[in-house]
Amino acid sequence: MTKSQFIYICGIGPGHPDYILPAVFRRVAESDLLIGGKRHLSLFDCTGKETIALSNNIDDIVCRLRQLLQHNPDGKQVTLLVSGDTGFHSLLGTMERYFSSEDYVVIPGISSFQYLFAQVGMSYHDAHIASVHGQDADVVNLVRTHPKLFLLTDTHRSWKYIAQLLCDNGLGHCQMIVGDRFSYPDETILRKTARELENEEHEFGLCSVIILYS
């Protein structure tokens, strides 16, 4: 660790404290400033620490961190908390655009795909990992070319949208594993065909989906 590295970017996994690495708890305990979503911050003891709730204020946060990089006489230690794993569609990508890798230390967490594959007892070394969260993707082609596919979804490109898309393209027989609210008491994991799910209604949020094509 170089002298300038006082920013830590820590993955907190799916959300339950049991799935957060001990190294993250130690880092939080030693930090003076914690940055993260309100749910993230609620997982830790923030007594006596400055906190910044992450919402649509990433520009302000980047500005604050840049100022600290230039002038940090008190040696403040900063921890940025991110959902899931730091390396999988997380805020680390944004940090990479604004900072050098020498400016921060990364502590990984459990990703959504690791968690879901583990919950259904399935390996993922042969899976294709992709996302339709806030971006377009040719889901039908991905399914046809990858027998085991994992997708992050959003409210527009939801599990229901994917099920209907598969049915419309002759892929209604595909198995879909849909996971919601990972590690929380109301966690739900469904395993049904796309044709079965097309006709169902569930109050799911941002889901993770595994599609098995054969």
Backbone hydrogen bonds, N-H to C=O, Kabsch-Sander energy under -0.5 kcal/mol:
donor,donor_aa,acceptor,acceptor_aa,energy
5,Q,2,T,-1.3
6,F,4,S,-1.5
6,F,103,D,-0.6
7,I,103,D,-0.8
8,Y,6,F,-0.5
8,Y,78,V,-2.7
9,I,105,V,-2.9
10,C,8,Y,-0.6
10,C,80,L,-2.8
11,G,107,I,-2.6
12,I,82,V,-2.4
13,G,84,G,-2.1
15,G,12,I,-0.8
19,Y,16,H,-2.2
20,I,17,P,-1.9
24,V,21,L,-1.3
25,F,21,L,-1.3
26,R,22,P,-2.3
27,R,23,A,-2.0
28,V,24,V,-2.6
29,A,25,F,-2.2
30,E,26,R,-1.4
31,S,28,V,-1.2
32,D,77,Q,-2.7
33,L,77,Q,-2.2
34,L,50,E,-2.7
35,I,79,T,-2.7
36,G,52,I,-2.0
41,L,37,G,-2.7
42,S,38,K,-1.8
43,L,40,H,-1.4
44,F,41,L,-1.7
46,C,44,F,-0.9
49,K,46,C,-2.2
50,E,32,D,-2.4
52,I,34,L,-2.4
54,L,36,G,-2.3
61,I,57,N,-2.0
62,V,58,I,-2.7
63,C,59,D,-2.1
64,R,60,D,-2.3
65,L,61,I,-2.5
66,R,62,V,-2.3
67,Q,63,C,-2.1
68,L,64,R,-2.0
69,L,65,L,-2.2
70,Q,66,R,-1.5
71,H,67,Q,-2.2
75,G,72,N,-1.8
78,V,6,F,-2.7
79,T,33,L,-2.5
80,L,8,Y,-3.6
81,L,35,I,-3.4
81,L,79,T,-0.6
82,V,10,C,-2.6
84,G,13,G,-2.6
88,F,85,D,-1.4
89,H,87,G,-0.6
93,G,90,S,-1.4
95,M,91,L,-2.1
96,E,92,L,-2.3
97,R,93,G,-0.8
97,R,94,T,-0.9
98,Y,94,T,-0.9
98,Y,95,M,-0.6
99,F,95,M,-2.4
103,D,100,S,-2.3
104,Y,101,S,-0.7
105,V,7,I,-2.5
107,I,9,I,-2.7
110,I,19,Y,-0.5
115,Y,111,S,-2.3
116,L,112,S,-2.5
117,F,113,F,-2.2
118,A,114,Q,-2.0
119,Q,115,Y,-2.4
120,V,116,L,-1.5
121,G,118,A,-1.4
122,M,117,F,-3.0
127,A,124,Y,-1.5
128,H,148,K,-2.6
129,I,127,A,-0.6
130,A,128,H,-0.5
130,A,150,F,-2.3
132,V,152,L,-3.1
134,G,132,V,-1.0
135,Q,132,V,-0.6
139,V,137,A,-1.8
142,L,138,D,-2.4
143,V,139,V,-2.6
144,R,140,V,-2.2
145,T,141,N,-1.7
146,H,142,L,-1.1
149,L,211,I,-2.4
150,F,128,H,-3.0
151,L,209,V,-2.9
152,L,130,A,-1.1
153,T,207,C,-2.1
154,D,157,R,-1.0
158,S,156,H,-1.1
162,I,158,S,-2.5
163,A,159,W,-2.4
164,Q,160,K,-2.5
165,L,161,Y,-2.4
166,L,162,I,-2.5
167,C,163,A,-2.2
168,D,164,Q,-2.5
169,N,165,L,-0.8
169,N,166,L,-0.7
170,G,167,C,-1.4
171,L,166,L,-3.2
174,C,171,L,-1.8
175,Q,212,L,-1.6
176,M,192,K,-3.5
177,I,210,I,-3.0
178,V,176,M,-0.6
178,V,190,L,-2.4
179,G,177,I,-0.5
179,G,208,S,-2.9
180,D,188,T,-2.7
184,Y,181,R,-1.7
187,E,184,Y,-2.0
188,T,180,D,-2.3
190,L,178,V,-2.7
192,K,176,M,-2.1
194,A,174,C,-2.1
195,R,172,G,-2.2
197,L,193,T,-2.4
198,E,194,A,-2.0
199,N,195,R,-0.6
199,N,196,E,-0.8
200,E,197,L,-1.8
204,F,202,H,-1.7
207,C,205,G,-1.0
208,S,179,G,-2.0
209,V,151,L,-2.5
210,I,177,I,-2.6
211,I,149,L,-3.0
212,L,175,Q,-2.8
213,Y,147,P,-2.4
213,Y,211,I,-0.6
